[in-house]
Amino acid sequence: MNRVLVLGAGKIGGTIARFLADCGDYEVTVADVDASALDRLPQSGHAIQTRQMDLTDTAQLASAIPAGGAVISALSFKLNPAVARAALEGGASYFDLTEDVQTTRAVMEVAEDAKPGQIFMPQCGLAPGFVGIVGHHLAQQFDELDTCHMRVGALPTFPTRMLKYNLTWSTDGLINEYCNPCEAIVHGNVVDVQALEGVETFSIDGVAYEAFNTSGGLGTLCRTLEGKARTLDYKTIRYQGHRQLAHFLVNELRMRDDRENLKEILERAVPMTNQDVVIVFVTATGKKDGRYLQISDARKIYNATVDDQPWSAIQITTASGMCTAVDLHFAGKLPNRGFTRQEQIGLQDFLANHFGQYYALGEHRGVQVDTMSVEDAGVTEA
């Protein structure tokens, strides 16, 4: 049995714990400071151990590290560098879901001292995560890569009110995406572009959407494709009209400088939902056998009930991204030591994994994944 410590008993941490426990190959412990969150963990046919502990206390954290196992952080990105250091000292591999660029750089530094068999793999979710695996896979299909455009959205199935949005995951992560600079490759150079800019509009299956720059979604792909791509960018998909209100809130009201109050406002006023859909749309162009070609990968993943447990689409996609990375590590299909990038996972290896199959087209254990008909409706400038 592989031993895994999941830090954070929220929606995503609880889903990760349940997925791993249900497969029968993992001995899972979940730790959180909030006893009520531990009590709300989704029940499994396999035992999930729980520990109430202060995750900012280095001594308590060190006592819970499973030597030779794995630590999965489903915590706020602010806590992850300390968790990575605890994993290093405790002899465990480390995985997280962060979209925060500085946090990833801190984990990269910790990974320099990794021991054989110990890897440090941040950004193991949807975006960053699966979308980077798809983007890298498409990029490899060309003799000469030109562009790679990556678009992802986690959206309510039934949008209401002016924002046309519901909270589906970390509010801290959402604010980071809307406020922090975004990496991209423009004319062959890695540059920073501004969040909430670069607005484009398009339709998918007759529904109108917009997409705009957000931070962190590319993960480490800019560095991997530097010198190979003329253009590489990542944008978040929303229903049309959302970006204008987000821009007003973040920039014109200057809430980017008061993020704690912004978080309070969002969590008080924007309801959560489990009725959602995740859209992944990646397009790459380049030369293959002397011809200029375009290849696309487009998927819609819906909320579903699996083994009598209702899951939102963002829970399914984020947890399956994490669990696939952990499972491939224990199966010996990832590098054996140090910092590991998402794009080091092959797309076919990912989709063949029993966790990764939740992204495969068709239906897997009640989760429906559809391909999409995408119609470009042009690009507008904000």
C-alpha positions as CSV (number, residue, x, y, z in Angstrom):
1,M,0.0,0.0,0.0
2,N,1.3,3.5,-0.9
3,R,1.0,5.9,2.0
4,V,-0.4,9.4,1.2
5,L,-1.0,12.4,3.4
6,V,-3.6,14.8,2.0
7,L,-3.4,18.3,3.6
8,G,-6.7,20.1,3.4
9,A,-10.1,18.6,3.8
10,G,-12.0,21.0,1.5
11,K,-13.9,20.2,-1.6
12,I,-10.8,19.3,-3.7
13,G,-8.8,17.7,-0.9
14,G,-11.8,15.5,0.1
15,T,-12.3,14.4,-3.5
16,I,-8.6,13.5,-3.9
17,A,-8.7,11.5,-0.7
18,R,-11.9,9.6,-1.8
19,F,-10.5,8.8,-5.3
20,L,-7.2,7.5,-3.9
21,A,-8.9,5.5,-1.1
22,D,-11.5,4.0,-3.4
23,C,-9.0,2.5,-5.7
24,G,-7.7,0.3,-2.9
25,D,-4.0,0.9,-3.6
26,Y,-3.5,3.8,-1.1
27,E,-3.4,4.2,2.7
28,V,-4.8,7.7,3.0
29,T,-4.6,10.2,5.8
30,V,-6.3,13.6,5.6
31,A,-5.1,16.5,7.9
32,D,-6.8,19.8,8.6
33,V,-7.1,22.3,11.4
34,D,-10.9,22.3,11.1
35,A,-12.5,19.2,12.8
36,S,-15.8,19.9,11.1
37,A,-14.2,19.8,7.6
38,L,-12.7,16.4,8.5
39,D,-16.2,15.2,9.6
40,R,-17.6,16.3,6.2
41,L,-15.1,14.2,4.2
42,P,-17.0,12.1,1.6
43,Q,-17.4,8.5,2.9
44,S,-15.5,5.7,1.2
45,G,-15.7,1.9,1.3
46,H,-12.0,2.1,2.3
47,A,-10.9,3.7,5.5
48,I,-9.6,7.3,5.4
49,Q,-7.6,8.3,8.5
50,T,-8.0,11.8,9.8
51,R,-5.8,14.1,11.9
52,Q,-6.8,17.5,13.3
53,M,-3.7,19.6,13.4
54,D,-2.3,23.0,12.9
55,L,-0.7,22.8,9.4
56,T,1.4,25.9,10.1
57,D,3.1,24.2,13.0
58,T,6.3,22.7,11.6
59,A,6.6,20.1,14.4
60,Q,3.0,18.8,13.9
61,L,3.5,18.8,10.2
62,A,6.8,16.9,10.4
63,S,5.2,14.2,12.6
64,A,2.6,13.5,9.9
65,I,4.9,13.1,6.9
66,P,4.8,9.5,5.5
67,A,8.5,8.6,4.8
68,G,8.7,7.0,1.4
69,G,5.2,8.1,0.6
70,A,3.7,11.3,-0.8
71,V,2.4,14.5,0.6
72,I,-0.5,16.2,-1.4
73,S,-1.2,19.8,-0.6
74,A,-4.7,21.0,-1.2
75,L,-4.0,24.1,0.8
76,S,-3.7,27.8,-0.1
77,F,-0.6,28.4,-2.1
78,K,0.8,30.5,0.7
79,L,1.4,27.4,2.8
80,N,3.0,25.3,0.2
81,P,6.7,26.2,0.4
82,A,6.7,25.2,4.1
83,V,4.9,21.9,3.2
84,A,7.5,21.2,0.5
85,R,10.4,21.7,2.9
86,A,8.7,19.4,5.4
87,A,8.2,16.7,2.7
88,L,11.9,17.1,1.8
89,E,13.0,16.6,5.4
90,G,10.6,13.7,6.0
91,G,11.6,11.8,2.9
92,A,8.3,12.0,1.0
93,S,7.5,13.1,-2.5
94,Y,5.5,16.3,-2.8
95,F,2.5,17.3,-5.0
96,D,0.3,20.4,-5.0
97,L,-2.4,22.3,-7.0
98,T,-0.9,25.8,-7.0
99,E,-1.3,28.2,-9.9
100,D,1.0,30.7,-8.1
101,V,4.2,31.3,-10.0
102,Q,6.3,32.3,-7.0
103,T,5.2,29.3,-5.0
104,T,6.3,27.0,-7.9
105,R,9.7,28.7,-8.0
106,A,10.1,28.1,-4.2
107,V,9.2,24.4,-4.6
108,M,11.7,24.2,-7.4
109,E,14.4,25.4,-5.1
110,V,13.4,22.9,-2.4
111,A,13.6,20.1,-5.0
112,E,17.3,20.7,-5.7
113,D,18.0,18.8,-2.5
114,A,15.7,15.8,-3.3
115,K,16.9,12.3,-2.6
116,P,16.6,9.4,-5.1
117,G,13.0,8.4,-5.4
118,Q,11.7,11.7,-4.1
119,I,10.1,14.1,-6.6
120,F,8.5,17.6,-6.2
121,M,5.6,18.1,-8.6
122,P,3.5,21.3,-8.2
123,Q,0.6,22.3,-10.4
124,C,-1.1,18.9,-10.6
125,G,-4.7,19.9,-11.3
126,L,-6.6,21.2,-14.3
127,A,-4.9,24.5,-15.3
128,P,-2.1,24.3,-14.6
129,G,-2.0,20.6,-14.9
130,F,-3.9,18.6,-17.6
131,V,-4.1,21.5,-20.0
132,G,-0.3,21.7,-20.0
133,I,0.0,18.0,-20.8
134,V,-2.4,18.4,-23.8
135,G,-0.6,21.6,-25.0
136,H,2.8,19.9,-24.9
137,H,1.4,16.8,-26.6
138,L,0.1,18.9,-29.5
139,A,3.3,20.8,-29.7
140,Q,5.3,17.6,-30.2
141,Q,3.2,16.7,-33.3
142,F,5.0,19.3,-35.4
143,D,8.4,19.4,-37.0
144,E,8.3,23.2,-36.5
145,L,5.9,24.6,-33.9
146,D,4.4,28.0,-34.5
147,T,1.5,28.7,-32.0
148,C,-0.1,27.0,-29.1
149,H,-3.3,28.5,-27.6
150,M,-4.7,27.0,-24.4
151,R,-8.2,27.9,-23.1
152,V,-9.9,26.5,-19.9
153,G,-13.0,27.4,-18.1
154,A,-14.8,26.0,-15.0
155,L,-18.3,27.4,-15.4
156,P,-21.8,27.0,-13.9
157,T,-24.1,25.0,-16.1
158,F,-26.9,27.4,-15.4
159,P,-25.4,30.9,-15.3
160,T,-27.4,33.6,-13.4
161,R,-26.9,37.2,-12.3
162,M,-24.5,39.7,-13.9
163,L,-21.3,37.9,-13.2
164,K,-22.6,34.6,-14.8
165,Y,-20.2,32.8,-12.5
166,N,-20.2,30.7,-9.3
167,L,-17.3,29.9,-7.0
168,T,-16.2,26.3,-7.8
169,W,-12.7,26.1,-6.2
170,S,-10.2,28.2,-4.3
171,T,-11.1,31.9,-3.9
172,D,-7.5,32.8,-3.2
173,G,-6.5,31.0,-6.5
174,L,-9.2,32.9,-8.4
175,I,-8.0,36.3,-7.1
176,N,-4.4,35.4,-8.0
177,E,-5.5,34.5,-11.5
178,Y,-7.3,37.9,-12.0
179,C,-4.6,40.0,-10.3
180,N,-1.1,38.6,-11.0
181,P,1.0,39.0,-14.2
182,C,0.7,36.2,-16.7
183,E,3.5,34.5,-18.6
184,A,3.3,34.0,-22.3
185,I,5.5,33.6,-25.3
186,V,5.1,36.5,-27.8
187,H,7.2,36.7,-31.0
188,G,9.4,33.9,-29.6
189,N,10.2,35.7,-26.3
190,V,8.9,34.9,-22.8
191,V,7.1,38.0,-21.5
192,D,4.6,39.0,-18.8
193,V,1.2,40.1,-20.0
194,Q,-1.6,41.7,-17.9
195,A,-4.4,39.6,-16.4
196,L,-7.9,40.4,-17.6
197,E,-6.5,41.7,-21.0
198,G,-6.3,40.1,-24.4
199,V,-10.0,39.5,-24.6
200,E,-11.4,37.3,-27.4
201,T,-14.9,36.0,-28.1
202,F,-16.0,32.7,-29.6
203,S,-18.9,30.2,-29.5
204,I,-18.9,26.6,-28.5
205,D,-21.9,24.5,-29.5
206,G,-23.9,27.7,-30.1
207,V,-23.0,29.2,-26.7
208,A,-21.2,32.6,-26.7
209,Y,-18.0,32.8,-24.5
210,E,-15.1,35.1,-23.9
211,A,-11.6,34.4,-22.9
212,F,-8.9,36.6,-21.4
213,N,-5.4,36.4,-19.8
214,T,-5.2,34.9,-16.4
215,S,-2.1,34.1,-14.3
216,G,-0.6,30.6,-13.7
217,G,-2.4,28.4,-16.2
218,L,0.6,27.7,-18.3
219,G,2.6,26.2,-15.4
220,T,6.2,25.6,-16.6
221,L,5.3,25.3,-20.2
222,C,6.7,28.7,-21.2
223,R,10.2,27.5,-20.1
224,T,9.7,24.1,-21.8
225,L,8.7,25.6,-25.2
226,E,10.9,28.7,-25.0
227,G,12.9,28.9,-28.3
228,K,10.4,26.5,-29.9
229,A,7.1,28.4,-30.2
230,R,6.5,31.8,-31.7
231,T,3.3,32.2,-29.6
232,L,2.1,30.4,-26.5
233,D,-0.7,31.7,-24.3
234,Y,-3.3,30.7,-21.8
235,K,-6.7,32.3,-21.2
236,T,-9.6,31.6,-18.9
237,I,-13.0,31.0,-20.5
238,R,-16.1,32.8,-19.1
239,Y,-19.6,33.6,-20.3
240,Q,-19.6,36.9,-22.1
241,G,-19.9,40.0,-19.9
242,H,-18.0,38.5,-16.9
243,R,-14.6,40.1,-17.8
244,Q,-15.9,43.6,-17.8
245,L,-17.3,43.3,-14.3
246,A,-14.1,41.6,-13.1
247,H,-12.0,44.4,-14.6
248,F,-14.2,47.0,-12.8
249,L,-13.8,45.2,-9.5
250,V,-10.1,44.4,-9.6
251,N,-8.7,47.4,-11.5
252,E,-11.1,50.4,-11.4
253,L,-12.1,49.8,-7.7
254,R,-8.4,48.8,-7.0
255,M,-9.4,45.7,-5.1
256,R,-6.2,44.0,-6.4
257,D,-4.6,46.0,-3.6
258,D,-7.0,44.8,-1.0
259,R,-7.3,41.1,-1.7
260,E,-8.6,40.1,1.8
261,N,-11.6,42.3,1.4
262,L,-12.0,41.1,-2.2
263,K,-12.1,37.5,-1.0
264,E,-14.6,38.4,1.7
265,I,-16.9,40.1,-0.9
266,L,-16.7,37.2,-3.4
267,E,-17.4,34.5,-0.7
268,R,-20.3,36.5,0.7
269,A,-21.9,37.4,-2.6
270,V,-21.1,34.7,-5.1
271,P,-22.7,31.3,-4.4
272,M,-21.0,28.0,-4.9
273,T,-22.4,25.3,-7.2
274,N,-21.9,21.7,-8.0
275,Q,-23.8,22.0,-11.3
276,D,-20.9,22.9,-13.5
277,V,-19.0,22.1,-16.7
278,V,-15.3,22.3,-17.4
279,I,-14.2,23.3,-20.9
280,V,-10.7,22.5,-22.2
281,F,-9.8,23.8,-25.6
282,V,-6.2,23.7,-27.0
283,T,-5.1,24.6,-30.5
284,A,-1.6,24.4,-32.0
285,T,-0.3,25.2,-35.4
286,G,3.0,24.5,-37.1
287,K,4.8,22.7,-40.0
288,K,4.6,19.0,-40.5
289,D,6.1,17.3,-43.5
290,G,6.4,20.7,-45.2
291,R,2.8,21.7,-44.7
292,Y,1.3,24.3,-42.3
293,L,-1.2,22.5,-40.1
294,Q,-3.6,23.1,-37.2
295,I,-4.4,20.4,-34.5
296,S,-7.0,21.0,-31.8
297,D,-8.1,19.1,-28.7
298,A,-11.5,20.1,-27.2
299,R,-13.3,18.6,-24.3
300,K,-16.3,19.3,-22.0
301,I,-16.5,17.5,-18.7
302,Y,-19.7,17.6,-16.7
303,N,-20.6,17.2,-13.0
304,A,-21.7,13.6,-12.2
305,T,-22.5,11.1,-9.5
306,V,-19.9,8.4,-9.1
307,D,-20.4,5.5,-6.7
308,D,-23.4,7.3,-5.1
309,Q,-21.4,10.5,-4.5
310,P,-22.2,13.7,-6.4
311,W,-19.1,15.5,-7.7
312,S,-18.8,18.8,-9.4
313,A,-16.9,18.9,-12.7
314,I,-14.1,21.0,-11.1
315,Q,-13.7,18.4,-8.3
316,I,-13.6,15.5,-10.9
317,T,-11.0,17.2,-13.2
318,T,-8.8,18.6,-10.5
319,A,-8.7,15.5,-8.4
320,S,-8.2,13.2,-11.3
321,G,-5.3,15.4,-12.5
322,M,-3.7,15.1,-9.1
323,C,-4.4,11.4,-8.6
324,T,-3.0,10.5,-12.0
325,A,0.3,12.3,-11.3
326,V,0.6,10.5,-7.9
327,D,-0.3,7.2,-9.4
328,L,2.2,7.5,-12.2
329,H,4.9,8.4,-9.7
330,F,4.3,5.3,-7.6
331,A,4.2,3.2,-10.8
332,G,7.7,4.4,-11.7
333,K,6.5,6.3,-14.9
334,L,7.9,9.7,-13.9
335,P,11.4,10.9,-13.3
336,N,13.0,9.4,-10.2
337,R,14.2,12.5,-8.5
338,G,13.8,16.3,-8.1
339,F,11.5,18.8,-9.7
340,T,9.0,17.3,-12.1
341,R,6.9,19.3,-14.7
342,Q,3.4,18.4,-15.7
343,E,4.4,18.2,-19.4
344,Q,6.8,15.3,-18.5
345,I,3.6,13.2,-18.4
346,G,2.6,11.8,-21.8
347,L,-1.0,12.4,-22.8
348,Q,-1.6,8.8,-23.7
349,D,-0.1,7.7,-20.3
350,F,-2.4,10.1,-18.6
351,L,-5.6,9.0,-20.3
352,A,-4.7,5.3,-20.0
353,N,-4.5,5.7,-16.2
354,H,-7.6,4.7,-14.3
355,F,-7.8,8.2,-12.7
356,G,-6.9,10.0,-16.0
357,Q,-9.8,8.2,-17.7
358,Y,-12.1,10.8,-16.3
359,Y,-10.8,13.1,-19.1
360,A,-11.2,10.5,-21.8
361,L,-13.9,11.2,-24.5
362,G,-17.1,9.2,-23.9
363,E,-18.4,8.1,-20.5
364,H,-16.3,6.7,-17.6
365,R,-18.0,5.7,-14.4
366,G,-20.9,8.1,-15.1
367,V,-18.6,11.0,-16.0
368,Q,-19.5,12.3,-19.5
369,V,-16.8,13.9,-21.6
370,D,-17.8,15.4,-25.0
371,T,-15.8,16.8,-27.8
372,M,-16.8,20.3,-29.0
373,S,-17.6,22.2,-32.1
374,V,-15.7,25.5,-31.7
375,E,-16.5,28.5,-33.9
376,D,-14.1,31.4,-33.7
377,A,-15.9,34.7,-33.5
378,G,-12.9,37.0,-33.7
379,V,-10.8,38.9,-31.1
380,T,-11.7,42.1,-29.4
381,E,-9.4,44.4,-27.3
382,A,-10.5,45.5,-23.9
